Amino acid sequence: MNQNFSSFNVIDTHCDVLLKLWMNPNQSFKDSNQLDVTLTRLKNGGVKLQCFAIFIEPFVKQELKFQAVLEQIHLFHQKVIEPYQEMKHITKWSDISLLKEGEIGAILTLEGMDAVGSDEWKHHFLIEQGILSVGLTWNQANLVADGIEESRGAGITDFGKRIIETHNKHSLLTDVSHLSEKSFWDTVEYSKYVIASHSNALALCGHRRNLNDEQAKALFKDERYMGLVFLPKFLSDTEEATMDDVIRHIEYLCALGGEKSIGFGSDFDGISSYVDGLEHPGCYPALLERLTKYYSDAQIKRFCSENFLRSLPN
C-alpha cells in the first residue's frame, strides 16, 4: 500500500461476504479467490473498519430465515474473527477507539428485519449478539417498513416505530438504504441515529435505490453518514463504471453539503459487476490516489473515516 495513505484508516460500511460464506462455508476468509473481501485485501487496502451485513435472500422460507441469520453470525465468528488475531469484533461504538496498529474492526449489521417477523424478542437477541446497525427492510415490504420496490410506497409501521425506539435506546444506527421514500422520511423523523450505508446520488444515476437531492440534504444537514456504493448501475446507469464516476458522485454530493457526511459503502460481495480498477478492498489505495487530484488529504480523510466516526452515537 502507498505509505502516504497508511494513516487514512478506510472505513467501509457495507459488504456481503457473510452471505457468500453462508452459501459456501468451505471458503477461507484470509484469501479465497471467490470472495471480494478477504483479510489480505483489507490489509492491502488500509481498511481499519469493515461492516459485515447479515442478509437473507428473499427466496428463503420465512420459517427458516432466523436460523439463517444465526448461521451467518456463527460464520462471522468462526471464519472471520476467531482465526485471526488482527480481526476484532466491535460490539459497542467505544471499541473502535481501542483498535491498535494493525488491527481491523469488524461490525455486524442486519440488512432487513424480515427474519424477525413480529417477534421483538428476536430483535433484542440480535442486539445482544452485537449488531450495531439495522436496515429495516431490503427492497420489499415487511412488518416494519416498505422497501423501495414495494409499489404502494408506504412508510414505517407502528411496529417499526417501536423497533426504531429500541435502536435509539441502545444507540444503534438505523439504515435507510433500500427504504421506500416514505419510510426514509419516517426514519429521519423517528430515529436519533440515521445512516445510509450504501447509496448514491439519484440526480446522476436514475437507479431507484439511489437517494434524491432532498434526501441527501436531510442527511447532510445533521452530518449523518452516507456511504457510496461501487456498483456500476448505481453510478452510471450501465454495467460499466470508472473511478471518475465515483468521483462524480462525490463532487455532486459535496456540492449539496455532504463533505462532512459522505464515505464508502462498497457493497463488495453483494455486487456482480465492478468499477474498473475497484474490484475489491485492496484497490482502495488506487481510489485514494485518484482522489488526491481533486481533494486535499484532510478532505480525503473525512471520506475515509472521519465522517463515519463523527456520525456515531456518543
ZADO-1210 file (C-alpha; in nm, 4 decimals, padded with zeros to 6 digits):
<atoms>
<atom x="00.0000" y="00.0000" z="00.0000" code="MET" pos="1"/>
<atom x="00.1185" y="00.3512" z="-00.0751" code="ASN" pos="2"/>
<atom x="00.2645" y="00.4680" z="00.2566" code="GLN" pos="3"/>
<atom x="00.1070" y="00.8097" z="00.2151" code="ASN" pos="4"/>
<atom x="-00.2335" y="00.6527" z="00.2839" code="PHE" pos="5"/>
<atom x="-00.1378" y="00.4409" z="00.5858" code="SER" pos="6"/>
<atom x="-00.2966" y="00.6874" z="00.8300" code="SER" pos="7"/>
<atom x="-00.6220" y="00.7335" z="00.6362" code="PHE" pos="8"/>
<atom x="-00.7875" y="00.4297" z="00.8016" code="ASN" pos="9"/>
<atom x="-01.0568" y="00.3434" z="00.5484" code="VAL" pos="10"/>
<atom x="-01.3990" y="00.2525" z="00.6832" code="ILE" pos="11"/>
<atom x="-01.6374" y="00.0564" z="00.4598" code="ASP" pos="12"/>
<atom x="-01.9972" y="00.0439" z="00.5793" code="THR" pos="13"/>
<atom x="-02.1314" y="-00.2432" z="00.3697" code="HIS" pos="14"/>
<atom x="-02.0232" y="-00.5798" z="00.2335" code="CYS" pos="15"/>
<atom x="-02.1989" y="-00.9146" z="00.1843" code="ASP" pos="16"/>
<atom x="-01.9157" y="-01.1587" z="00.2491" code="VAL" pos="17"/>
<atom x="-02.1214" y="-01.3374" z="00.5173" code="LEU" pos="18"/>
<atom x="-02.3828" y="-01.4294" z="00.2555" code="LEU" pos="19"/>
<atom x="-02.1126" y="-01.5832" z="00.0352" code="LYS" pos="20"/>
<atom x="-01.9643" y="-01.7694" z="00.3313" code="LEU" pos="21"/>
<atom x="-02.3117" y="-01.8957" z="00.4210" code="TRP" pos="22"/>
<atom x="-02.3611" y="-02.0216" z="00.0653" code="MET" pos="23"/>
<atom x="-02.0160" y="-02.1861" z="00.0653" code="ASN" pos="24"/>
<atom x="-01.8725" y="-02.2231" z="00.4186" code="PRO" pos="25"/>
<atom x="-01.5596" y="-02.4011" z="00.2937" code="ASN" pos="26"/>
<atom x="-01.4020" y="-02.0768" z="00.1768" code="GLN" pos="27"/>
<atom x="-01.1144" y="-01.9123" z="00.3617" code="SER" pos="28"/>
<atom x="-01.1724" y="-01.5538" z="00.4673" code="PHE" pos="29"/>
<atom x="-00.7989" y="-01.4976" z="00.4542" code="LYS" pos="30"/>
<atom x="-00.7513" y="-01.5302" z="00.0806" code="ASP" pos="31"/>
<atom x="-01.0366" y="-01.7064" z="-00.1032" code="SER" pos="32"/>
<atom x="-01.0482" y="-01.6039" z="-00.4694" code="ASN" pos="33"/>
<atom x="-01.4270" y="-01.6441" z="-00.4551" code="GLN" pos="34"/>
<atom x="-01.4605" y="-01.3530" z="-00.2117" code="LEU" pos="35"/>
<atom x="-01.4159" y="-00.9818" z="-00.2782" code="ASP" pos="36"/>
<atom x="-01.3480" y="-00.9043" z="00.0877" code="VAL" pos="37"/>
<atom x="-01.0655" y="-01.1057" z="00.2412" code="THR" pos="38"/>
<atom x="-00.8266" y="-01.0431" z="00.5265" code="LEU" pos="39"/>
<atom x="-00.5377" y="-00.9985" z="00.2850" code="THR" pos="40"/>
<atom x="-00.7267" y="-00.7428" z="00.0782" code="ARG" pos="41"/>
<atom x="-00.8454" y="-00.5497" z="00.3822" code="LEU" pos="42"/>
<atom x="-00.4832" y="-00.5204" z="00.4934" code="LYS" pos="43"/>
<atom x="-00.3606" y="-00.4225" z="00.1474" code="ASN" pos="44"/>
<atom x="-00.6352" y="-00.1631" z="00.1179" code="GLY" pos="45"/>
<atom x="-00.5672" y="00.0010" z="00.4516" code="GLY" pos="46"/>
<atom x="-00.9173" y="-00.0784" z="00.5772" code="VAL" pos="47"/>
<atom x="-00.9432" y="-00.0135" z="00.9510" code="LYS" pos="48"/>
<atom x="-01.3118" y="-00.0926" z="00.9988" code="LEU" pos="49"/>
<atom x="-01.5394" y="-00.3149" z="00.7894" code="GLN" pos="50"/>
<atom x="-01.9138" y="-00.3586" z="00.8351" code="CYS" pos="51"/>
<atom x="-02.0364" y="-00.7132" z="00.7670" code="PHE" pos="52"/>
<atom x="-02.4031" y="-00.7313" z="00.6680" code="ALA" pos="53"/>
<atom x="-02.6279" y="-01.0225" z="00.7555" code="ILE" pos="54"/>
<atom x="-02.8568" y="-01.0599" z="00.4551" code="PHE" pos="55"/>
<atom x="-03.1100" y="-01.3363" z="00.3906" code="ILE" pos="56"/>
<atom x="-03.2236" y="-01.3884" z="00.0334" code="GLU" pos="57"/>
<atom x="-03.5989" y="-01.3370" z="-00.0219" code="PRO" pos="58"/>
<atom x="-03.6397" y="-01.6933" z="-00.1532" code="PHE" pos="59"/>
<atom x="-03.5544" y="-01.8405" z="00.1897" code="VAL" pos="60"/>
<atom x="-03.8744" y="-01.9639" z="00.3562" code="LYS" pos="61"/>
<atom x="-03.9932" y="-01.7379" z="00.6363" code="GLN" pos="62"/>
<atom x="-03.9718" y="-02.0114" z="00.8992" code="GLU" pos="63"/>
<atom x="-03.6038" y="-02.0656" z="00.8100" code="LEU" pos="64"/>
<atom x="-03.4879" y="-01.7036" z="00.7943" code="LYS" pos="65"/>
<atom x="-03.3973" y="-01.6520" z="01.1593" code="PHE" pos="66"/>
<atom x="-03.1991" y="-01.9763" z="01.1565" code="GLN" pos="67"/>
<atom x="-03.0102" y="-01.8400" z="00.8543" code="ALA" pos="68"/>
<atom x="-02.9326" y="-01.5206" z="01.0480" code="VAL" pos="69"/>
<atom x="-02.7922" y="-01.7272" z="01.3353" code="LEU" pos="70"/>
<atom x="-02.5841" y="-01.9314" z="01.0928" code="GLU" pos="71"/>
<atom x="-02.4317" y="-01.6166" z="00.9432" code="GLN" pos="72"/>
<atom x="-02.3484" y="-01.4851" z="01.2912" code="ILE" pos="73"/>
<atom x="-02.1797" y="-01.8171" z="01.3664" code="HIS" pos="74"/>
<atom x="-01.9795" y="-01.7979" z="01.0420" code="LEU" pos="75"/>
<atom x="-01.8780" y="-01.4408" z="01.1271" code="PHE" pos="76"/>
<atom x="-01.7151" y="-01.5689" z="01.4451" code="HIS" pos="77"/>
<atom x="-01.5891" y="-01.8999" z="01.3060" code="GLN" pos="78"/>
<atom x="-01.4459" y="-01.7740" z="00.9759" code="LYS" pos="79"/>
<atom x="-01.3757" y="-01.4017" z="01.0238" code="VAL" pos="80"/>
<atom x="-01.2990" y="-01.3309" z="01.3902" code="ILE" pos="81"/>
<atom x="-01.1644" y="-01.6364" z="01.5722" code="GLU" pos="82"/>
<atom x="-00.8867" y="-01.7493" z="01.3316" code="PRO" pos="83"/>
<atom x="-00.7210" y="-01.4073" z="01.3032" code="TYR" pos="84"/>
<atom x="-00.5815" y="-01.2063" z="01.5940" code="GLN" pos="85"/>
<atom x="-00.5935" y="-00.8845" z="01.3914" code="GLU" pos="86"/>
<atom x="-00.9711" y="-00.9078" z="01.3360" code="MET" pos="87"/>
<atom x="-01.1597" y="-00.7544" z="01.6300" code="LYS" pos="88"/>
<atom x="-01.5360" y="-00.7760" z="01.6761" code="HIS" pos="89"/>
<atom x="-01.6714" y="-00.4307" z="01.7578" code="ILE" pos="90"/>
<atom x="-01.9664" y="-00.4809" z="01.9928" code="THR" pos="91"/>
<atom x="-02.0035" y="-00.1211" z="02.1099" code="LYS" pos="92"/>
<atom x="-01.9004" y="00.2048" z="01.9488" code="TRP" pos="93"/>
<atom x="-01.6330" y="00.2800" z="02.2070" code="SER" pos="94"/>
<atom x="-01.4469" y="-00.0354" z="02.0959" code="ASP" pos="95"/>
<atom x="-01.3382" y="00.1445" z="01.7786" code="ILE" pos="96"/>
<atom x="-01.1065" y="00.3787" z="01.9662" code="SER" pos="97"/>
<atom x="-00.9363" y="00.0755" z="02.1264" code="LEU" pos="98"/>
<atom x="-00.8179" y="-00.0707" z="01.7952" code="LEU" pos="99"/>
<atom x="-00.4397" y="-00.0986" z="01.7871" code="LYS" pos="100"/>
<atom x="-00.1983" y="-00.0598" z="01.4985" code="GLU" pos="101"/>
<atom x="-00.2530" y="-00.3466" z="01.2553" code="GLY" pos="102"/>
<atom x="-00.5935" y="-00.4421" z="01.3947" code="GLU" pos="103"/>
<atom x="-00.9114" y="-00.4302" z="01.1846" code="ILE" pos="104"/>
<atom x="-01.2510" y="-00.3726" z="01.3420" code="GLY" pos="105"/>
<atom x="-01.5476" y="-00.5832" z="01.2279" code="ALA" pos="106"/>
<atom x="-01.9023" y="-00.4602" z="01.2809" code="ILE" pos="107"/>
<atom x="-02.2099" y="-00.6821" z="01.2415" code="LEU" pos="108"/>
<atom x="-02.5070" y="-00.5200" z="01.0678" code="THR" pos="109"/>
<atom x="-02.8501" y="-00.6531" z="00.9722" code="LEU" pos="110"/>
<atom x="-02.9812" y="-00.5842" z="00.6223" code="GLU" pos="111"/>
<atom x="-03.3557" y="-00.6232" z="00.6647" code="GLY" pos="112"/>
<atom x="-03.5801" y="-00.7226" z="00.9552" code="MET" pos="113"/>
<atom x="-03.7658" y="-00.9955" z="00.7645" code="ASP" pos="114"/>
<atom x="-03.6193" y="-01.2753" z="00.9764" code="ALA" pos="115"/>
<atom x="-03.7515" y="-01.1142" z="01.2942" code="VAL" pos="116"/>
<atom x="-04.1111" y="-01.1205" z="01.1706" code="GLY" pos="117"/>
<atom x="-04.3208" y="-00.9764" z="01.4523" code="SER" pos="118"/>
<atom x="-04.1079" y="-01.1154" z="01.7348" code="ASP" pos="119"/>
<atom x="-03.9414" y="-00.8333" z="01.9272" code="GLU" pos="120"/>
<atom x="-03.7551" y="-01.0917" z="02.1371" code="TRP" pos="121"/>
<atom x="-03.5590" y="-01.1913" z="01.8275" code="LYS" pos="122"/>
<atom x="-03.4718" y="-00.8262" z="01.7683" code="HIS" pos="123"/>
<atom x="-03.3416" y="-00.7878" z="02.1240" code="HIS" pos="124"/>
<atom x="-03.1493" y="-01.1144" z="02.0947" code="PHE" pos="125"/>
<atom x="-02.9682" y="-00.9890" z="01.7829" code="LEU" pos="126"/>
<atom x="-02.8760" y="-00.6679" z="01.9619" code="ILE" pos="127"/>
<atom x="-02.7259" y="-00.8837" z="02.2380" code="GLU" pos="128"/>
<atom x="-02.5134" y="-01.0537" z="01.9689" code="GLN" pos="129"/>
<atom x="-02.3521" y="-00.7192" z="01.8935" code="GLY" pos="130"/>
<atom x="-02.5404" y="-00.5971" z="01.5885" code="ILE" pos="131"/>
<atom x="-02.4866" y="-00.2193" z="01.5748" code="LEU" pos="132"/>
<atom x="-02.6727" y="-00.1112" z="01.2603" code="SER" pos="133"/>
<atom x="-03.0049" y="-00.2298" z="01.1174" code="VAL" pos="134"/>
<atom x="-03.1669" y="-00.1763" z="00.7808" code="GLY" pos="135"/>
<atom x="-03.5398" y="-00.2051" z="00.8394" code="LEU" pos="136"/>
<atom x="-03.6062" y="-00.3873" z="00.5147" code="THR" pos="137"/>
<atom x="-03.4442" y="-00.4792" z="00.1867" code="TRP" pos="138"/>
<atom x="-03.6239" y="-00.3815" z="-00.1334" code="ASN" pos="139"/>
<atom x="-03.9601" y="-00.5365" z="-00.0475" code="GLN" pos="140"/>
<atom x="-04.2090" y="-00.4737" z="00.2333" code="ALA" pos="141"/>
<atom x="-04.2131" y="-00.6460" z="00.5701" code="ASN" pos="142"/>
<atom x="-04.3870" y="-00.5907" z="00.9032" code="LEU" pos="143"/>
<atom x="-04.1552" y="-00.2979" z="00.9838" code="VAL" pos="144"/>
<atom x="-04.1446" y="-00.0861" z="00.6686" code="ALA" pos="145"/>
<atom x="-04.1853" y="-00.0700" z="00.2919" code="ASP" pos="146"/>
<atom x="-03.8788" y="-00.1054" z="00.0726" code="GLY" pos="147"/>
<atom x="-03.8027" y="00.0840" z="-00.2452" code="ILE" pos="148"/>
<atom x="-03.9534" y="-00.1871" z="-00.4707" code="GLU" pos="149"/>
<atom x="-04.2881" y="-00.2018" z="-00.2871" code="GLU" pos="150"/>
<atom x="-04.5283" y="-00.0263" z="-00.5262" code="SER" pos="151"/>
<atom x="-04.7627" y="00.1093" z="-00.2567" code="ARG" pos="152"/>
<atom x="-04.4737" y="00.3178" z="-00.1180" code="GLY" pos="153"/>
<atom x="-04.5942" y="00.3157" z="00.2425" code="ALA" pos="154"/>
<atom x="-04.3764" y="00.4115" z="00.5379" code="GLY" pos="155"/>
<atom x="-04.2856" y="00.2788" z="00.8806" code="ILE" pos="156"/>
<atom x="-04.5468" y="00.0700" z="01.0630" code="THR" pos="157"/>
<atom x="-04.6323" y="00.1122" z="01.4314" code="ASP" pos="158"/>
<atom x="-04.4226" y="-00.1982" z="01.4945" code="PHE" pos="159"/>
<atom x="-04.1408" y="-00.0325" z="01.3010" code="GLY" pos="160"/>
<atom x="-04.1640" y="00.2738" z="01.5229" code="LYS" pos="161"/>
<atom x="-04.1132" y="00.0515" z="01.8279" code="ARG" pos="162"/>
<atom x="-03.8130" y="-00.1057" z="01.6582" code="ILE" pos="163"/>
<atom x="-03.6612" y="00.2384" z="01.5973" code="ILE" pos="164"/>
<atom x="-03.7299" y="00.3342" z="01.9601" code="GLU" pos="165"/>
<atom x="-03.5283" y="00.0281" z="02.0642" code="THR" pos="166"/>
<atom x="-03.2455" y="00.1364" z="01.8311" code="HIS" pos="167"/>
<atom x="-03.2490" y="00.4813" z="01.9893" code="ASN" pos="168"/>
<atom x="-03.2379" y="00.3328" z="02.3379" code="LYS" pos="169"/>
<atom x="-02.9436" y="00.1042" z="02.2576" code="HIS" pos="170"/>
<atom x="-02.7530" y="00.3545" z="02.0376" code="SER" pos="171"/>
<atom x="-02.7969" y="00.1505" z="01.7202" code="LEU" pos="172"/>
<atom x="-02.7858" y="00.3014" z="01.3731" code="LEU" pos="173"/>
<atom x="-03.0993" y="00.2726" z="01.1588" code="THR" pos="174"/>
<atom x="-03.0059" y="00.2287" z="00.7931" code="ASP" pos="175"/>
<atom x="-03.2194" y="00.3993" z="00.5253" code="VAL" pos="176"/>
<atom x="-03.0556" y="00.2378" z="00.2219" code="SER" pos="177"/>
<atom x="-03.3231" y="00.0211" z="00.0489" code="HIS" pos="178"/>
<atom x="-03.6203" y="00.2004" z="00.2093" code="LEU" pos="179"/>
<atom x="-03.9153" y="00.3495" z="00.0243" code="SER" pos="180"/>
<atom x="-03.9096" y="00.7271" z="00.0192" code="GLU" pos="181"/>
<atom x="-04.1891" y="00.7469" z="00.2777" code="LYS" pos="182"/>
<atom x="-04.0038" y="00.5013" z="00.5019" code="SER" pos="183"/>
<atom x="-03.6905" y="00.7126" z="00.4602" code="PHE" pos="184"/>
<atom x="-03.8648" y="01.0270" z="00.5827" code="TRP" pos="185"/>
<atom x="-04.0319" y="00.8404" z="00.8693" code="ASP" pos="186"/>
<atom x="-03.6925" y="00.7066" z="00.9781" code="THR" pos="187"/>
<atom x="-03.5357" y="01.0523" z="00.9656" code="VAL" pos="188"/>
<atom x="-03.8207" y="01.1717" z="01.1881" code="GLU" pos="189"/>
<atom x="-03.8144" y="00.8907" z="01.4445" code="TYR" pos="190"/>
<atom x="-03.4520" y="00.7792" z="01.4565" code="SER" pos="191"/>
<atom x="-03.1787" y="00.9552" z="01.6525" code="LYS" pos="192"/>
<atom x="-02.9058" y="00.7741" z="01.4605" code="TYR" pos="193"/>
<atom x="-02.9616" y="00.7518" z="01.0844" code="VAL" pos="194"/>
<atom x="-02.7186" y="00.6113" z="00.8281" code="ILE" pos="195"/>
<atom x="-02.7378" y="00.5399" z="00.4546" code="ALA" pos="196"/>
<atom x="-02.4812" y="00.2612" z="00.4419" code="SER" pos="197"/>
<atom x="-02.4664" y="00.2164" z="00.0642" code="HIS" pos="198"/>
<atom x="-02.6454" y="00.4668" z="-00.1601" code="SER" pos="199"/>
<atom x="-02.5531" y="00.7124" z="-00.4370" code="ASN" pos="200"/>
<atom x="-02.6942" y="01.0292" z="-00.5958" code="ALA" pos="201"/>
<atom x="-03.0191" y="00.9794" z="-00.7888" code="LEU" pos="202"/>
<atom x="-02.9605" y="01.3010" z="-00.9854" code="ALA" pos="203"/>
<atom x="-02.6544" y="01.1433" z="-01.1506" code="LEU" pos="204"/>
<atom x="-02.7823" y="00.7876" z="-01.1895" code="CYS" pos="205"/>
<atom x="-03.1513" y="00.7045" z="-01.2063" code="GLY" pos="206"/>
<atom x="-03.1496" y="00.3727" z="-01.0223" code="HIS" pos="207"/>
<atom x="-03.4308" y="00.3842" z="-00.7673" code="ARG" pos="208"/>
<atom x="-03.2009" y="00.2663" z="-00.4899" code="ARG" pos="209"/>
<atom x="-03.0190" y="00.5991" z="-00.5019" code="ASN" pos="210"/>
<atom x="-03.1195" y="00.8999" z="-00.2891" code="LEU" pos="211"/>
<atom x="-03.2669" y="01.2173" z="-00.4320" code="ASN" pos="212"/>
<atom x="-03.1301" y="01.5612" z="-00.3508" code="ASP" pos="213"/>
<atom x="-03.3782" y="01.6304" z="-00.0719" code="GLU" pos="214"/>
<atom x="-03.2999" y="01.3003" z="00.0972" code="GLN" pos="215"/>
<atom x="-02.9269" y="01.3632" z="00.0724" code="ALA" pos="216"/>
<atom x="-02.9637" y="01.7175" z="00.2073" code="LYS" pos="217"/>
<atom x="-03.1676" y="01.5863" z="00.5010" code="ALA" pos="218"/>
<atom x="-02.8771" y="01.3586" z="00.5941" code="LEU" pos="219"/>
<atom x="-02.6151" y="01.6271" z="00.5392" code="PHE" pos="220"/>
<atom x="-02.7989" y="01.8877" z="00.7450" code="LYS" pos="221"/>
<atom x="-02.7153" y="01.6966" z="01.0634" code="ASP" pos="222"/>
<atom x="-02.3902" y="01.5426" z="00.9296" code="GLU" pos="223"/>
<atom x="-02.5463" y="01.1975" z="00.9075" code="ARG" pos="224"/>
<atom x="-02.3439" y="00.9440" z="00.7139" code="TYR" pos="225"/>
<atom x="-02.3947" y="00.8331" z="00.3526" code="MET" pos="226"/>
<atom x="-02.1659" y="00.5609" z="00.2143" code="GLY" pos="227"/>
<atom x="-02.1148" y="00.5475" z="-00.1618" code="LEU" pos="228"/>
<atom x="-02.1724" y="00.2097" z="-00.3269" code="VAL" pos="229"/>
<atom x="-01.9396" y="00.0826" z="-00.6009" code="PHE" pos="230"/>
<atom x="-02.1960" y="-00.0996" z="-00.8157" code="LEU" pos="231"/>
<atom x="-02.1734" y="00.0404" z="-01.1722" code="PRO" pos="232"/>
<atom x="-02.5510" y="00.0526" z="-01.2305" code="LYS" pos="233"/>
<atom x="-02.5807" y="00.2755" z="-00.9214" code="PHE" pos="234"/>
<atom x="-02.3074" y="00.5018" z="-01.0591" code="LEU" pos="235"/>
<atom x="-02.3615" y="00.5275" z="-01.4337" code="SER" pos="236"/>
<atom x="-02.6909" y="00.3552" z="-01.5270" code="ASP" pos="237"/>
<atom x="-02.4893" y="00.0844" z="-01.7040" code="THR" pos="238"/>
<atom x="-02.2922" y="-00.2280" z="-01.6167" code="GLU" pos="239"/>
<atom x="-01.9679" y="-00.0315" z="-01.6548" code="GLU" pos="240"/>
<atom x="-01.8175" y="00.2458" z="-01.4437" code="ALA" pos="241"/>
<atom x="-01.4799" y="00.4025" z="-01.3700" code="THR" pos="242"/>
<atom x="-01.3315" y="00.5739" z="-01.0664" code="MET" pos="243"/>
<atom x="-01.4227" y="00.9008" z="-01.2342" code="ASP" pos="244"/>
<atom x="-01.7891" y="00.8002" z="-01.1966" code="ASP" pos="245"/>
<atom x="-01.7324" y="00.7518" z="-00.8233" code="VAL" pos="246"/>
<atom x="-01.5685" y="01.0938" z="-00.8092" code="ILE" pos="247"/>
<atom x="-01.8621" y="01.2494" z="-00.9986" code="ARG" pos="248"/>
<atom x="-02.0941" y="01.1342" z="-00.7207" code="HIS" pos="249"/>
<atom x="-01.8538" y="01.2610" z="-00.4550" code="ILE" pos="250"/>
<atom x="-01.8330" y="01.6009" z="-00.6231" code="GLU" pos="251"/>
<atom x="-02.2095" y="01.6239" z="-00.6639" code="TYR" pos="252"/>
<atom x="-02.2845" y="01.5238" z="-00.3058" code="LEU" pos="253"/>
<atom x="-02.0205" y="01.7613" z="-00.1714" code="CYS" pos="254"/>
<atom x="-02.1903" y="02.0413" z="-00.3646" code="ALA" pos="255"/>
<atom x="-02.5116" y="01.9525" z="-00.1793" code="LEU" pos="256"/>
<atom x="-02.3306" y="01.9910" z="00.1518" code="GLY" pos="257"/>
<atom x="-02.2035" y="01.6369" z="00.2018" code="GLY" pos="258"/>
<atom x="-01.8311" y="01.6898" z="00.2536" code="GLU" pos="259"/>
<atom x="-01.8682" y="01.6092" z="00.6241" code="LYS" pos="260"/>
<atom x="-02.1113" y="01.3213" z="00.5674" code="SER" pos="261"/>
<atom x="-02.0092" y="01.1004" z="00.2767" code="ILE" pos="262"/>
<atom x="-01.7876" y="00.7935" z="00.2843" code="GLY" pos="263"/>
<atom x="-01.7657" y="00.4462" z="00.1333" code="PHE" pos="264"/>
<atom x="-02.0151" y="00.1578" z="00.1461" code="GLY" pos="265"/>
<atom x="-01.8759" y="-00.0599" z="-00.1303" code="SER" pos="266"/>
<atom x="-02.1258" y="-00.3499" z="-00.1345" code="ASP" pos="267"/>
<atom x="-01.8363" y="-00.5830" z="-00.2191" code="PHE" pos="268"/>
<atom x="-01.9501" y="-00.9466" z="-00.2353" code="ASP" pos="269"/>
<atom x="-02.3037" y="-00.8205" z="-00.2976" code="GLY" pos="270"/>
<atom x="-02.2304" y="-00.6927" z="-00.6485" code="ILE" pos="271"/>
<atom x="-02.1854" y="-00.8806" z="-00.9757" code="SER" pos="272"/>
<atom x="-02.0060" y="-00.6091" z="-01.1756" code="SER" pos="273"/>
<atom x="-01.7302" y="-00.3731" z="-01.0686" code="TYR" pos="274"/>
<atom x="-01.5887" y="-00.0270" z="-01.1126" code="VAL" pos="275"/>
<atom x="-01.2819" y="-00.0596" z="-01.3328" code="ASP" pos="276"/>
<atom x="-00.9829" y="-00.0769" z="-01.1005" code="GLY" pos="277"/>
<atom x="-01.2014" y="-00.1007" z="-00.7892" code="LEU" pos="278"/>
<atom x="-01.2845" y="-00.4698" z="-00.7717" code="GLU" pos="279"/>
<atom x="-01.2091" y="-00.5371" z="-00.4043" code="HIS" pos="280"/>
<atom x="-01.0925" y="-00.3544" z="-00.0889" code="PRO" pos="281"/>
<atom x="-00.7284" y="-00.3981" z="-00.1831" code="GLY" pos="282"/>
<atom x="-00.7961" y="-00.1343" z="-00.4506" code="CYS" pos="283"/>
<atom x="-00.8736" y="00.1459" z="-00.2032" code="TYR" pos="284"/>
<atom x="-00.5232" y="00.3000" z="-00.2334" code="PRO" pos="285"/>
<atom x="-00.5788" y="00.3418" z="-00.6087" code="ALA" pos="286"/>
<atom x="-00.9059" y="00.5253" z="-00.5404" code="LEU" pos="287"/>
<atom x="-00.7414" y="00.7471" z="-00.2793" code="LEU" pos="288"/>
<atom x="-00.4577" y="00.8221" z="-00.5205" code="GLU" pos="289"/>
<atom x="-00.7176" y="00.9300" z="-00.7755" code="ARG" pos="290"/>
<atom x="-00.8937" y="01.1462" z="-00.5183" code="LEU" pos="291"/>
<atom x="-00.5709" y="01.3381" z="-00.4453" code="THR" pos="292"/>
<atom x="-00.6091" y="01.5016" z="-00.7882" code="LYS" pos="293"/>
<atom x="-00.9259" y="01.6730" z="-00.6664" code="TYR" pos="294"/>
<atom x="-00.9218" y="01.6867" z="-00.2848" code="TYR" pos="295"/>
<atom x="-00.6843" y="01.7651" z="-00.0012" code="SER" pos="296"/>
<atom x="-00.5600" y="01.4992" z="00.2385" code="ASP" pos="297"/>
<atom x="-00.7864" y="01.6467" z="00.5062" code="ALA" pos="298"/>
<atom x="-01.0926" y="01.6068" z="00.2832" code="GLN" pos="299"/>
<atom x="-00.9992" y="01.2522" z="00.1819" code="ILE" pos="300"/>
<atom x="-00.9545" y="01.1531" z="00.5462" code="LYS" pos="301"/>
<atom x="-01.3083" y="01.2775" z="00.6093" code="ARG" pos="302"/>
<atom x="-01.4381" y="01.0496" z="00.3330" code="PHE" pos="303"/>
<atom x="-01.2284" y="00.7553" z="00.4520" code="CYS" pos="304"/>
<atom x="-01.3194" y="00.7511" z="00.8182" code="SER" pos="305"/>
<atom x="-01.3801" y="01.0794" z="00.9971" code="GLU" pos="306"/>
<atom x="-01.7312" y="01.1385" z="00.8648" code="ASN" pos="307"/>
<atom x="-01.8489" y="00.7964" z="00.9780" code="PHE" pos="308"/>
<atom x="-01.6898" y="00.8290" z="01.3210" code="LEU" pos="309"/>
<atom x="-01.8379" y="01.1757" z="01.3707" code="ARG" pos="310"/>
<atom x="-02.1876" y="01.0453" z="01.2940" code="SER" pos="311"/>
<atom x="-02.1850" y="00.7728" z="01.5581" code="LEU" pos="312"/>
<atom x="-02.3871" y="00.7814" z="01.8801" code="PRO" pos="313"/>
<atom x="-02.1921" y="00.9370" z="02.1673" code="ASN" pos="314"/>
</atoms>
